[in-house]
Amino acid sequence: MTNGLCKAERLHRKLIIDRMFAGGNARSFSIYPLRIVYMPADELEATVSVLISVPKKRFKRAVKRNYIKRQVREGFRLNKHELSSLLADKGQKLAVAFIYQSDELYPTAEIMDKVRLLLIRITEKMS
């Protein structure tokens, strides 16, 4: 398995995103400053597809929003393997959305640690 983050692993289909945030069978929890929403979606190409959202309301400058997205994306890229292998064994696919909730920036190491904890918790709930 590669260590990259290919296009198939990025959640971009509006239908799936709308279904995820409309409720239904999507589940969510938080580890501050991140909130995670996840939902099984069989029509995805990859085993795990990710969406990262940083509200414009909290960070007006696109530079800061993109910086936070880069931090979260890197944390996901480095820690996705355990969740991906569990889902591949079960034959399931998962759509995951990370939502940044804080008004301030955090160090990259801290964000990456929170992403790792979120992914571990999803892995525990899925198994």
Secondary structure, DSSP 8 states (H G I E B T S, - for coil): --SS--GGGB---HHHHHHHHT-TT-EEEEETTEEEEEEE-TT-SSSEEEEEE--TTT--SHHHHHHHHHHHHHHHHHH-HHHHHHHHHHT--EEEEEEE--SS---HHHHHHHHHHHHHHHHHHH-
